[in-house]
Amino acid sequence: MKITLQDAAKRLKAAKSVVITAHENPDGDAVGSSLGLMHLLRSMGKTAEVVLADDVPKIFAMLPGTDEIKKPREDAAKLTPDLFVVLDTSPDDRLGGVDKTVDAPVLNIDHHKTNDGGIGEAYVEPKRAATAEIIFELSELMQLKPDEKAAICLYTGMATDSGFFRYANTTPYTMRAAGELIACGAKPHIISEAIEQKPYDDVVSMAKAMQTMELSHGGRVIGLYLDYELTRSLSNTEGLIDQIRVVEGTEVAVLLKCKEENLCRVSMRSRGFDVAKIAVAFGGGGHTRAAGCTVREPFAKAKETILRALGDALSQ
């Protein structure tokens, strides 16, 4: 059931204990919004913790509180907080089993237009550049001034999901919110430098992945296609799609990674073409210009399937 931001604020104010989670393979917004909300709730005297299914990428290790993030434990008793907050995704999508370890009412906060708000209570606002931006808006509504820890986390979430304020989702409110977070202690140069740093092995991985680059559909689609062996050999695949989305003349960039024998993860970026429609057809979601899904087929078949779907969509 979809609710208002005011309703979401009331739920958070009423809860004494909160468990926060976000999607698998967490990006800057998933991590930043989760930790930012954790710090805000703790400043209100509440018990709050973050539980994520996957490891946080090393580039976000500078975010205050990353060392406190927990992993779900199926062998332990279920967590029973007053509220279970799911950020940056729908509660029925890509939680990596965290939802099975928590027994509590669900509050979902997200900015993906494909989230229908069908589970628990949900506040979904696609006009916001990042879920972290919604958390900042919540802090304003609750008259909470983010401390330095929360400011760093929320700024990181907003900056990464907006391409450091270069993407079309950047609005006047985004820029004002970023300015307020800087005033609260976020340091853009430190954050950007930390995120730009890459271990040697990651640069080698990028070079290997780039060897799979292909143009298709008359040059309208550019892709990286990583089979199972290559995916396993790479130390990191974060940011790969951003390296190819800049190729002149292309409309859609796609990254396909074979994670298991019959399971491939797909990320898509576009210059305006609605890739979310394609993602939804495979049970995924996202935004008009950035979306992802899972294709449960072997690598070669999955590649064929996603390219056919892109071709059909581009021909309409």
C-alpha positions as CSV (number, residue, x, y, z in Angstrom):
1,M,0.0,0.0,0.0
2,K,1.4,3.4,-1.0
3,I,1.6,6.0,1.7
4,T,2.7,9.6,2.0
5,L,6.1,10.8,3.2
6,Q,4.3,12.2,6.3
7,D,3.0,8.7,7.0
8,A,6.5,7.2,6.6
9,A,7.8,9.8,9.1
10,K,5.1,8.8,11.6
11,R,6.1,5.1,11.3
12,L,9.7,5.9,11.9
13,K,9.0,8.2,14.8
14,A,6.8,5.5,16.4
15,A,9.3,2.7,16.1
16,K,11.8,2.2,18.9
17,S,13.9,-0.5,17.0
18,V,14.5,-0.6,13.3
19,V,16.2,-3.0,10.9
20,I,17.2,-1.5,7.6
21,T,18.1,-3.3,4.4
22,A,18.6,-2.7,0.6
23,H,19.1,-4.7,-2.5
24,E,21.7,-7.3,-3.4
25,N,25.0,-6.0,-4.9
26,P,24.5,-2.7,-3.1
27,D,25.5,0.4,-4.9
28,G,26.3,3.9,-3.4
29,D,22.6,4.8,-3.0
30,A,21.7,1.5,-1.3
31,V,24.6,1.7,1.2
32,G,24.4,5.5,1.6
33,S,20.7,5.7,2.2
34,S,20.8,2.7,4.6
35,L,23.6,4.0,6.7
36,G,22.3,7.6,6.5
37,L,18.9,6.5,7.9
38,M,20.6,4.4,10.6
39,H,22.6,7.5,11.8
40,L,19.4,9.7,11.7
41,L,17.4,7.1,13.8
42,R,20.2,6.7,16.3
43,S,20.3,10.5,16.7
44,M,16.7,10.2,17.8
45,G,17.7,7.6,20.5
46,K,16.3,4.6,18.6
47,T,18.0,1.2,18.1
48,A,18.8,0.9,14.4
49,E,21.0,-1.5,12.4
50,V,21.7,-2.3,8.7
51,V,21.6,-5.9,7.4
52,L,22.7,-6.5,3.8
53,A,23.0,-9.7,1.9
54,D,26.2,-8.9,0.1
55,D,29.5,-7.3,0.9
56,V,29.8,-3.5,0.5
57,P,32.1,-2.5,-2.3
58,K,35.5,-1.4,-1.0
59,I,35.0,2.1,-2.5
60,F,32.3,2.8,0.1
61,A,34.4,1.7,3.0
62,M,34.9,5.3,4.0
63,L,31.3,5.7,4.8
64,P,30.7,5.9,8.6
65,G,29.1,2.7,9.9
66,T,30.1,0.3,7.1
67,D,32.0,-1.8,9.7
68,E,28.7,-2.2,11.6
69,I,26.7,-3.7,8.7
70,K,25.6,-7.2,9.4
71,K,24.9,-10.2,7.2
72,P,21.6,-12.2,7.4
73,R,21.9,-15.4,9.5
74,E,19.3,-18.0,8.6
75,D,20.6,-20.3,11.4
76,A,19.8,-17.6,14.1
77,A,16.5,-16.6,15.6
78,K,14.6,-14.1,13.5
79,L,15.1,-10.4,14.2
80,T,11.9,-8.8,15.6
81,P,12.3,-5.0,15.5
82,D,9.3,-2.7,15.6
83,L,9.9,-1.9,11.9
84,F,11.7,-3.4,8.9
85,V,12.7,-0.7,6.4
86,V,13.5,-1.7,2.9
87,L,15.3,0.9,0.8
88,D,16.1,1.4,-2.9
89,T,14.1,-1.6,-4.1
90,S,10.8,-3.4,-3.7
91,P,10.6,-5.8,-0.7
92,D,9.9,-8.7,-3.1
93,D,13.0,-8.0,-5.3
94,R,16.7,-8.7,-4.7
95,L,16.9,-8.8,-0.9
96,G,19.1,-11.8,-0.9
97,G,17.1,-13.5,1.8
98,V,17.4,-10.7,4.4
99,D,13.5,-10.6,4.5
100,K,13.4,-14.2,5.6
101,T,15.4,-13.3,8.7
102,V,13.3,-10.4,9.9
103,D,9.7,-10.6,11.3
104,A,8.3,-7.1,11.5
105,P,6.0,-4.7,9.6
106,V,7.5,-3.4,6.4
107,L,8.1,0.2,5.5
108,N,9.5,0.5,1.9
109,I,11.1,3.7,0.7
110,D,12.3,3.8,-2.9
111,H,12.7,6.0,-6.0
112,H,12.3,3.4,-8.7
113,K,9.2,3.9,-10.9
114,T,8.8,0.2,-11.4
115,N,8.1,-0.3,-7.6
116,D,4.3,-0.7,-7.4
117,G,4.3,-0.5,-3.6
118,G,2.5,-3.8,-3.3
119,I,4.1,-5.1,-0.1
120,G,3.8,-3.5,3.3
121,E,3.6,0.3,3.3
122,A,5.5,2.0,0.6
123,Y,6.6,5.6,-0.2
124,V,7.8,5.6,-3.8
125,E,8.9,8.9,-5.5
126,P,10.5,8.5,-8.9
127,K,11.1,12.2,-9.2
128,R,13.9,12.0,-6.6
129,A,17.4,11.3,-7.9
130,A,18.2,8.8,-5.2
131,T,16.6,7.0,-2.2
132,A,19.2,8.9,-0.2
133,E,17.5,12.1,-1.4
134,I,14.2,10.9,0.0
135,I,15.9,10.1,3.4
136,F,17.2,13.7,3.4
137,E,13.7,14.9,2.7
138,L,12.5,12.8,5.6
139,S,15.0,14.4,7.9
140,E,13.7,17.8,6.9
141,L,10.1,16.7,7.5
142,M,11.1,15.4,11.0
143,Q,13.2,18.5,11.7
144,L,16.3,16.4,12.1
145,K,19.6,18.0,11.1
146,P,21.9,15.3,9.8
147,D,25.1,15.0,11.7
148,E,28.4,14.6,9.8
149,K,28.1,10.8,9.6
150,A,24.6,10.9,8.2
151,A,25.6,13.8,5.8
152,I,28.5,11.8,4.4
153,C,26.4,8.8,3.7
154,L,23.4,10.6,2.2
155,Y,25.6,12.8,0.0
156,T,27.3,9.7,-1.3
157,G,24.0,8.0,-2.2
158,M,22.8,11.1,-4.0
159,A,26.1,11.8,-5.8
160,T,26.5,8.2,-7.1
161,D,22.9,7.8,-8.3
162,S,23.0,11.1,-10.1
163,G,26.4,10.6,-11.8
164,F,27.8,13.3,-9.5
165,F,24.9,15.6,-10.5
166,R,25.4,15.1,-14.3
167,Y,22.4,12.8,-15.1
168,A,19.0,13.9,-16.1
169,N,17.5,12.9,-12.7
170,T,19.4,15.9,-11.1
171,T,16.8,18.5,-10.0
172,P,17.0,21.9,-8.2
173,Y,16.0,20.0,-5.0
174,T,18.9,17.6,-5.5
175,M,21.4,20.4,-5.7
176,R,19.9,22.1,-2.6
177,A,19.9,18.9,-0.6
178,A,23.5,18.3,-1.6
179,G,24.4,21.8,-0.5
180,E,22.7,21.3,2.9
181,L,24.6,18.0,3.4
182,I,27.9,19.7,2.6
183,A,26.9,22.3,5.3
184,C,26.4,19.4,7.7
185,G,29.8,18.0,7.1
186,A,29.9,16.0,3.8
187,K,33.2,16.7,1.9
188,P,32.6,16.2,-1.8
189,H,36.3,16.1,-2.7
190,I,37.1,13.4,-0.2
191,I,34.0,11.4,-1.2
192,S,34.7,11.6,-4.9
193,E,38.4,10.8,-4.5
194,A,37.6,7.7,-2.4
195,I,35.1,6.5,-5.0
196,E,37.4,7.1,-7.9
197,Q,40.2,5.0,-6.4
198,K,40.6,1.5,-7.9
199,P,42.8,-1.3,-6.8
200,Y,45.2,-2.6,-9.5
201,D,43.3,-5.8,-9.8
202,D,40.1,-3.9,-10.6
203,V,41.8,-2.0,-13.4
204,V,43.1,-5.3,-14.8
205,S,39.5,-6.7,-14.5
206,M,38.2,-3.7,-16.4
207,A,40.7,-4.3,-19.2
208,K,39.7,-7.9,-19.5
209,A,36.0,-7.1,-19.5
210,M,36.4,-4.4,-22.2
211,Q,37.7,-7.1,-24.5
212,T,34.1,-8.4,-24.8
213,M,32.7,-5.1,-26.0
214,E,30.4,-5.5,-28.9
215,L,28.2,-3.2,-31.0
216,S,24.8,-4.5,-32.2
217,H,21.6,-3.3,-33.8
218,G,23.3,-1.0,-36.3
219,G,25.5,0.5,-33.6
220,R,22.5,1.6,-31.4
221,V,23.5,-0.9,-28.6
222,I,26.8,-1.4,-27.0
223,G,27.4,-4.3,-24.6
224,L,29.9,-6.1,-22.4
225,Y,29.1,-9.9,-22.2
226,L,30.9,-11.7,-19.4
227,D,30.6,-15.5,-19.4
228,Y,30.8,-17.5,-16.2
229,E,34.6,-18.1,-16.2
230,L,35.3,-14.5,-17.0
231,T,32.9,-13.2,-14.4
232,R,34.5,-15.4,-11.7
233,S,38.0,-14.2,-12.7
234,L,37.2,-10.5,-12.2
235,S,37.8,-8.8,-8.9
236,N,35.1,-6.3,-9.5
237,T,32.5,-5.4,-12.1
238,E,31.2,-2.2,-10.6
239,G,31.3,0.8,-12.9
240,L,31.9,-1.3,-16.1
241,I,28.7,-0.2,-17.8
242,D,29.7,3.5,-17.2
243,Q,32.8,2.9,-19.2
244,I,30.9,2.0,-22.4
245,R,27.8,4.2,-22.1
246,V,29.8,7.1,-23.4
247,V,30.5,5.6,-26.8
248,E,29.3,8.0,-29.5
249,G,26.3,7.1,-31.5
250,T,24.9,4.4,-29.1
251,E,21.5,4.6,-27.5
252,V,21.7,1.7,-25.0
253,A,24.5,0.2,-23.0
254,V,24.2,-3.3,-21.6
255,L,26.3,-5.4,-19.2
256,L,25.5,-9.1,-18.9
257,K,27.3,-11.1,-16.2
258,C,26.9,-14.9,-15.9
259,K,26.8,-15.4,-12.1
260,E,25.7,-19.1,-12.2
261,E,25.3,-21.8,-14.8
262,N,21.7,-20.7,-15.6
263,L,21.6,-17.2,-14.1
264,C,22.8,-14.0,-15.7
265,R,22.5,-10.4,-14.2
266,V,21.8,-7.7,-16.7
267,S,22.3,-3.9,-16.3
268,M,21.1,-1.4,-18.9
269,R,21.7,2.3,-19.4
270,S,20.2,4.6,-22.0
271,R,20.2,8.1,-23.3
272,G,16.4,8.3,-23.0
273,F,15.1,5.1,-24.3
274,D,13.0,3.3,-21.7
275,V,15.0,0.3,-20.5
276,A,12.8,-0.2,-17.5
277,K,10.1,-1.7,-19.7
278,I,12.6,-4.4,-20.8
279,A,13.8,-5.0,-17.2
280,V,10.2,-5.4,-15.9
281,A,9.5,-8.1,-18.6
282,F,12.2,-10.2,-16.9
283,G,11.0,-9.5,-13.4
284,G,13.4,-6.6,-12.8
285,G,12.9,-2.9,-12.6
286,G,14.6,0.5,-12.4
287,H,14.3,3.8,-14.1
288,T,13.7,4.9,-17.7
289,R,17.5,5.4,-18.3
290,A,18.9,2.9,-15.8
291,A,17.4,-0.6,-15.1
292,G,18.4,-4.2,-14.4
293,C,17.0,-7.7,-14.3
294,T,18.0,-11.4,-14.0
295,V,17.8,-13.7,-17.0
296,R,17.6,-17.3,-15.8
297,E,19.3,-19.0,-18.8
298,P,22.8,-20.1,-19.7
299,F,25.2,-17.4,-20.9
300,A,24.8,-17.8,-24.7
301,K,21.1,-18.1,-24.5
302,A,20.7,-15.2,-22.1
303,K,22.8,-13.0,-24.4
304,E,20.6,-13.9,-27.3
305,T,17.4,-13.3,-25.3
306,I,18.4,-9.8,-24.0
307,L,19.6,-8.7,-27.4
308,R,16.4,-9.9,-29.0
309,A,14.4,-8.0,-26.4
310,L,16.4,-4.8,-27.0
311,G,16.0,-5.2,-30.8
312,D,12.2,-5.6,-30.5
313,A,11.9,-2.6,-28.2
314,L,14.1,-0.4,-30.4
315,S,12.1,-1.3,-33.5
316,Q,8.8,-0.1,-32.0
